[in-house]
Amino acid sequence: MRILLFLATNLAVILVASFTLRLLDVDSYLAQNGIEYGSLLAFGINRGHRSDLGALFMTHPPLEQRIQALQQAKL
């Protein structure tokens, strides 16, 4: 039952995001720049770097920050 709820939630998020992009006409802008937003939505991939606000909700810091912290700890 948990897996079904998880999949249904993910599908709902993809549908709402797709509807919002079409409603705001962002999909045509992305298509003009050669970005296939459907693929990005399906895989949950965002282009570019994560924003500082997004970093607040991450479980772990980005890999680069973790490597830098480990390198500094060895000094």
Backbone bond lengths (Angstrom), bond angles and torsions (degrees), N, CA, C in turn:
res aa  C-N    CA-C-N  psi(-1)  N-CA   C-N-CA  omega(-1)  CA-C   N-CA-C  phi
1 M - - - 1.453 - - 1.531 110.97 -
2 R 1.348 116.50 -37.91 1.458 120.12 179.90 1.520 111.67 -62.19
3 I 1.317 115.28 -42.40 1.463 119.53 -178.42 1.523 110.26 -64.97
4 L 1.305 116.83 -40.68 1.464 120.61 178.45 1.529 110.81 -62.49
5 L 1.313 117.17 -42.84 1.462 121.25 177.75 1.527 110.76 -64.71
6 F 1.326 116.67 -41.18 1.460 121.68 177.80 1.528 110.79 -60.29
7 L 1.330 116.63 -47.59 1.459 120.86 -179.70 1.526 111.67 -65.80
8 A 1.317 116.80 -40.00 1.465 120.47 178.75 1.527 110.92 -64.69
9 T 1.319 116.78 -39.52 1.464 120.74 178.52 1.520 110.66 -64.93
10 N 1.326 116.74 -44.83 1.465 119.88 178.83 1.521 111.62 -62.81
11 L 1.305 117.19 -41.01 1.460 120.75 177.81 1.531 110.69 -63.18
12 A 1.315 116.55 -41.33 1.467 120.25 178.80 1.527 111.02 -63.30
13 V 1.318 117.16 -40.11 1.469 120.73 178.79 1.523 110.24 -63.87
14 I 1.317 116.94 -43.61 1.465 120.59 179.40 1.527 110.72 -63.61
15 L 1.323 117.17 -42.38 1.466 120.42 179.64 1.525 112.08 -65.22
16 V 1.323 117.14 -42.39 1.470 120.53 179.62 1.527 110.27 -66.69
17 A 1.326 117.03 -42.10 1.464 120.10 178.72 1.525 110.69 -63.78
18 S 1.315 117.14 -42.49 1.462 121.17 178.88 1.525 110.98 -63.91
19 F 1.320 116.90 -44.55 1.465 121.26 178.56 1.528 110.77 -61.69
20 T 1.322 116.82 -42.22 1.463 121.20 -179.66 1.524 110.96 -64.71
21 L 1.337 116.87 -42.50 1.464 119.91 178.24 1.523 111.43 -61.99
22 R 1.322 116.52 -40.43 1.468 119.62 178.94 1.520 111.35 -70.91
23 L 1.311 117.15 -38.83 1.459 121.10 -179.36 1.526 111.14 -63.83
24 L 1.320 116.63 -40.51 1.462 121.27 -179.50 1.527 112.67 -87.01
25 D 1.326 117.05 2.13 1.467 124.16 179.29 1.531 112.31 61.82
26 V 1.305 116.08 28.76 1.459 121.14 176.90 1.522 109.85 -76.54
27 D 1.315 117.47 -28.93 1.465 120.63 -177.50 1.526 111.97 -61.65
28 S 1.329 117.94 -37.85 1.470 119.60 179.06 1.526 110.80 -69.47
29 Y 1.325 116.84 -36.95 1.467 120.59 176.70 1.527 110.47 -62.98
30 L 1.329 116.34 -44.56 1.459 119.91 179.07 1.520 111.07 -64.78
31 A 1.322 117.53 -39.64 1.462 121.43 179.88 1.529 110.96 -64.87
32 Q 1.324 117.68 -37.55 1.465 121.37 178.00 1.521 111.37 -63.32
33 N 1.322 116.63 -30.78 1.463 121.17 -179.55 1.521 112.56 -94.28
34 G 1.316 116.82 9.36 1.456 120.80 175.32 1.513 115.18 77.98
35 I 1.316 117.46 21.87 1.463 121.39 -179.44 1.520 108.70 -102.21
36 E 1.313 116.74 123.39 1.458 121.15 177.62 1.529 108.24 -88.85
37 Y 1.313 115.87 94.42 1.460 119.23 -174.51 1.519 112.50 -67.30
38 G 1.321 118.26 -26.98 1.461 120.55 178.11 1.516 111.58 -61.07
39 S 1.319 116.08 -42.26 1.464 120.42 177.65 1.520 110.77 -67.06
40 L 1.322 115.89 -39.32 1.462 119.00 179.24 1.522 110.85 -64.19
41 L 1.327 116.71 -40.33 1.460 120.12 178.37 1.521 111.22 -66.91
42 A 1.330 116.05 -41.12 1.462 119.93 -176.76 1.519 111.89 -64.13
43 F 1.314 116.66 -36.56 1.457 119.72 -177.58 1.520 113.06 -101.17
44 G 1.315 117.54 -2.24 1.458 120.54 177.83 1.512 112.86 67.93
45 I 1.316 116.30 31.00 1.462 120.74 -177.04 1.519 108.57 -96.58
46 N 1.305 115.42 134.12 1.454 118.56 173.10 1.518 108.19 -113.37
47 R 1.316 116.02 147.17 1.455 120.56 -177.97 1.517 109.20 -88.33
48 G 1.322 116.19 147.31 1.449 120.83 177.31 1.514 111.68 85.40
49 H 1.317 114.48 -167.50 1.459 120.67 -177.89 1.520 110.43 -87.62
50 R 1.302 114.74 156.72 1.466 119.21 177.27 1.528 109.21 -71.16
51 S 1.296 115.39 145.45 1.457 119.07 178.71 1.523 109.61 -78.59
52 D 1.307 116.11 164.67 1.460 119.86 178.05 1.520 110.83 -63.72
53 L 1.330 116.68 -35.72 1.457 120.14 178.03 1.519 110.28 -65.41
54 G 1.314 117.30 -41.65 1.461 121.18 177.36 1.512 111.97 -63.99
55 A 1.326 116.93 -33.70 1.462 120.79 179.85 1.528 111.36 -65.23
56 L 1.327 116.90 -26.83 1.463 119.75 178.97 1.523 112.02 -65.33
57 F 1.325 116.74 -28.73 1.452 120.79 -175.98 1.525 113.22 -97.14
58 M 1.318 116.71 1.37 1.457 120.02 -179.94 1.521 109.91 -78.69
59 T 1.320 116.50 146.76 1.454 121.40 177.44 1.517 110.53 -72.36
60 H 1.315 116.56 -40.32 1.458 122.58 -179.10 1.518 108.88 -125.25
61 P 1.342 116.61 151.71 1.459 118.21 175.01 1.530 109.77 -69.23
62 P 1.321 117.62 163.90 1.462 119.84 178.31 1.527 111.53 -58.08
63 L 1.313 116.15 154.83 1.455 122.46 -176.35 1.525 111.80 -56.96
64 E 1.322 117.31 -39.90 1.463 120.58 -179.47 1.528 111.13 -60.27
65 Q 1.325 116.93 -40.92 1.465 120.31 179.66 1.519 111.30 -68.40
66 R 1.335 117.24 -36.74 1.461 120.15 178.76 1.520 110.92 -67.08
67 I 1.347 116.90 -41.80 1.462 120.50 178.72 1.517 110.15 -63.85
68 Q 1.320 116.89 -43.38 1.459 121.14 179.51 1.527 110.79 -62.03
69 A 1.315 117.98 -41.42 1.465 121.27 178.86 1.521 110.82 -64.47
70 L 1.329 117.61 -39.63 1.463 120.70 178.24 1.523 111.29 -67.20
71 Q 1.321 117.16 -39.81 1.460 120.49 178.83 1.520 110.97 -66.25
72 Q 1.297 118.37 -38.65 1.463 121.64 179.09 1.518 111.25 -70.60
73 A 1.316 117.32 -31.96 1.465 120.84 -179.72 1.519 111.34 -69.50
74 K 1.333 118.08 -28.61 1.461 121.55 -179.26 1.517 112.15 -77.76
75 L 1.328 118.09 -15.89 1.465 121.07 -179.58 1.472 108.52 -76.32
